[in-house]
């Protein structure tokens, strides 16, 4: 593995990137605001699991395809953006039976897990992030094979991202909890969560690169 100095630099970069407000944090906040803490936690888990596909892709060189086939990158990017917008519209249109109950139905919680996994897999920027970051901290001369170093470092990054998502879910849940006890507050939560999701989808679709 790399030297302790290199690993310290890696840890610093990882924490800064993980806790800098970005799409994943906005996504988990939107799920929490719209459907409650349990759905937010499932969204966090879905993103965490989906991220492993990008870690494996970076470890075995699959992410490099996006750099050499821009058409494929753009197709996956647009598909992911449209899926986010579709989720946001669904949030706004949803009608939960009892506004005063802060617990999302089991179907909604399961849907949050599945949607989050798909959204993460369909985000090519995550794949490019791993293939851009991890090689900077891999030592080809180390006793561990390069692919193993990729997996270890990628897993560390993934857990750092998930810790930031967890903080976001707990924070959003605490802020929105009291508001969702009223019918008006509940409706506002759905609109806010859905609007965040639609805005995120539009931003990812129009971002260059």
VMD Tcl script that draws the C-alpha trace (Angstrom):
set ca {
  {0.00 0.00 0.00}
  {1.07 3.66 -0.33}
  {3.03 5.43 2.40}
  {1.35 6.86 5.49}
  {1.83 10.36 4.09}
  {-0.01 9.38 0.91}
  {-2.77 7.68 2.88}
  {-3.18 10.81 5.01}
  {-3.55 12.89 1.86}
  {-6.05 10.35 0.57}
  {-8.08 10.54 3.80}
  {-8.10 14.34 3.67}
  {-9.30 14.44 0.07}
  {-11.93 11.78 0.78}
  {-13.43 13.64 3.75}
  {-13.48 16.96 1.91}
  {-15.21 15.45 -1.13}
  {-17.63 13.35 0.95}
  {-18.87 16.24 3.09}
  {-18.94 18.89 0.37}
  {-22.64 19.41 -0.58}
  {-23.28 17.49 -3.77}
  {-25.89 15.41 -5.63}
  {-25.86 12.45 -3.22}
  {-26.43 14.65 -0.17}
  {-29.23 16.53 -1.93}
  {-30.78 13.24 -3.01}
  {-30.84 11.71 0.48}
  {-32.15 14.98 1.92}
  {-34.96 15.02 -0.65}
  {-35.95 11.42 0.11}
  {-35.95 12.18 3.85}
  {-37.96 15.38 3.48}
  {-40.52 13.70 1.25}
  {-40.90 10.27 2.89}
  {-39.27 10.37 6.33}
  {-36.13 9.11 8.07}
  {-36.55 5.42 7.22}
  {-36.84 6.18 3.50}
  {-33.80 8.47 3.80}
  {-31.78 5.69 5.40}
  {-32.83 3.27 2.67}
  {-31.83 5.87 0.08}
  {-28.43 6.08 1.76}
  {-28.10 2.28 1.63}
  {-29.11 2.17 -2.02}
  {-26.48 4.75 -2.94}
  {-23.88 2.86 -0.89}
  {-24.61 -0.44 -2.66}
  {-24.76 1.16 -6.10}
  {-21.42 2.85 -5.49}
  {-19.74 -0.54 -5.22}
  {-20.46 -1.15 -8.90}
  {-18.40 1.93 -9.70}
  {-15.65 0.78 -7.34}
  {-15.46 -2.59 -9.09}
  {-15.62 -0.89 -12.49}
  {-12.67 1.34 -11.56}
  {-10.74 -1.63 -10.14}
  {-11.09 -3.66 -13.31}
  {-10.83 -0.82 -15.81}
  {-14.45 -0.73 -16.94}
  {-14.90 2.94 -16.06}
  {-12.34 3.86 -18.71}
  {-14.98 3.02 -21.33}
  {-16.80 6.26 -20.45}
  {-13.67 8.27 -21.27}
  {-13.30 6.67 -24.70}
  {-16.98 6.38 -25.67}
  {-18.56 9.79 -24.95}
  {-21.84 8.71 -26.56}
  {-22.26 5.98 -23.95}
  {-21.40 8.44 -21.18}
  {-24.03 10.89 -22.45}
  {-26.70 8.18 -22.82}
  {-26.21 6.96 -19.25}
  {-26.10 10.54 -17.97}
  {-29.41 11.47 -19.62}
  {-31.05 8.23 -18.46}
  {-30.04 8.93 -14.86}
  {-31.24 12.53 -15.05}
  {-34.64 11.54 -16.45}
  {-34.99 8.91 -13.74}
  {-34.34 11.54 -11.04}
  {-36.97 13.84 -12.57}
  {-39.45 10.96 -12.71}
  {-38.84 10.21 -9.01}
  {-39.33 13.90 -8.16}
  {-42.65 14.07 -10.00}
  {-43.75 10.91 -8.19}
  {-42.91 12.53 -4.84}
  {-44.99 15.60 -5.60}
  {-47.94 13.51 -6.79}
  {-47.82 11.02 -3.91}
  {-50.71 10.95 -1.44}
  {-49.95 9.29 1.89}
  {-53.04 8.54 3.94}
  {-52.14 10.15 7.27}
  {-50.05 13.34 7.24}
  {-49.52 13.14 11.00}
  {-47.74 9.77 10.84}
  {-44.00 10.28 10.18}
  {-43.47 6.66 9.09}
  {-43.41 5.91 5.38}
  {-45.24 2.80 4.12}
  {-43.07 -0.28 3.58}
  {-43.59 0.03 -0.18}
  {-42.24 3.60 -0.15}
  {-39.20 2.60 1.91}
  {-38.42 -0.32 -0.42}
  {-38.89 1.96 -3.43}
  {-36.42 4.45 -1.96}
  {-33.79 1.69 -1.74}
  {-34.35 0.51 -5.32}
  {-34.55 4.03 -6.78}
  {-31.38 5.11 -5.03}
  {-29.46 2.08 -6.26}
  {-30.55 2.74 -9.85}
  {-29.78 6.47 -9.61}
  {-26.26 5.75 -8.35}
  {-25.58 3.14 -11.03}
  {-26.82 5.53 -13.74}
  {-24.49 8.33 -12.64}
  {-21.41 8.11 -14.90}
  {-19.74 10.98 -13.06}
  {-19.28 8.68 -10.06}
  {-17.47 6.18 -12.28}
  {-15.21 8.91 -13.66}
  {-14.60 10.23 -10.15}
  {-13.25 6.89 -8.97}
  {-11.07 6.36 -12.02}
  {-9.69 9.90 -11.61}
  {-9.10 9.78 -7.85}
  {-8.02 6.26 -6.94}
  {-5.03 5.89 -9.31}
  {-3.41 8.87 -7.59}
  {-3.08 6.79 -4.41}
  {-2.30 3.35 -5.83}
  {1.25 2.03 -5.64}
  {2.04 -0.39 -8.52}
  {5.17 -1.53 -6.65}
  {3.26 -2.55 -3.50}
  {2.80 -6.19 -2.52}
  {-0.95 -5.96 -2.98}
  {-2.11 -6.14 -6.61}
  {-3.38 -2.89 -8.12}
  {-6.97 -4.13 -8.38}
  {-6.98 -5.00 -4.65}
  {-5.71 -1.52 -3.76}
  {-8.50 -0.06 -5.91}
  {-11.11 -2.09 -4.01}
  {-9.73 -1.16 -0.58}
  {-9.44 2.55 -1.32}
  {-12.80 2.58 -3.11}
  {-14.49 0.95 -0.14}
  {-13.00 3.56 2.21}
  {-14.32 6.34 -0.04}
  {-17.74 4.71 -0.20}
  {-18.04 4.50 3.59}
  {-16.95 8.14 3.91}
  {-19.68 9.14 1.45}
  {-22.24 7.09 3.38}
  {-21.25 8.74 6.67}
  {-21.97 12.13 5.08}
  {-25.29 10.81 3.76}
  {-26.19 9.58 7.25}
  {-25.50 13.00 8.76}
  {-27.69 14.54 6.05}
  {-30.56 12.12 6.67}
  {-30.51 12.68 10.43}
  {-30.30 16.45 10.01}
  {-33.10 16.62 7.45}
  {-35.25 14.33 9.58}
  {-34.81 16.50 12.66}
  {-35.62 19.71 10.79}
  {-38.64 18.39 8.92}
  {-40.12 16.23 11.70}
  {-42.20 18.90 13.42}
  {-43.34 20.46 10.17}
  {-44.74 17.19 8.82}
  {-47.14 16.80 11.74}
  {-49.56 19.17 10.01}
  {-51.34 18.67 6.71}
  {-49.85 21.83 5.23}
  {-46.38 20.98 6.43}
  {-46.69 17.45 5.07}
  {-47.71 18.74 1.63}
  {-44.84 21.25 1.69}
  {-42.42 18.43 2.51}
  {-43.56 16.46 -0.52}
  {-43.27 19.48 -2.80}
  {-39.87 20.45 -1.42}
  {-38.48 16.92 -1.72}
  {-39.88 16.46 -5.22}
  {-38.63 19.87 -6.36}
  {-35.14 19.12 -5.07}
  {-35.15 15.85 -6.99}
  {-36.36 17.44 -10.24}
  {-33.84 20.27 -9.88}
  {-31.06 17.77 -9.27}
  {-32.04 15.81 -12.37}
  {-32.05 18.96 -14.51}
  {-28.69 20.07 -13.11}
  {-27.03 16.73 -13.82}
  {-28.50 16.69 -17.34}
  {-27.21 20.17 -18.20}
  {-23.80 20.01 -16.49}
  {-20.92 19.91 -18.93}
  {-18.45 17.06 -18.72}
}
mol new
graphics top color blue
foreach p $ca { graphics top sphere $p radius 0.5 }
foreach p [lrange $ca 0 end-1] q [lrange $ca 1 end] { graphics top cylinder $p $q radius 0.2 }
display resetview
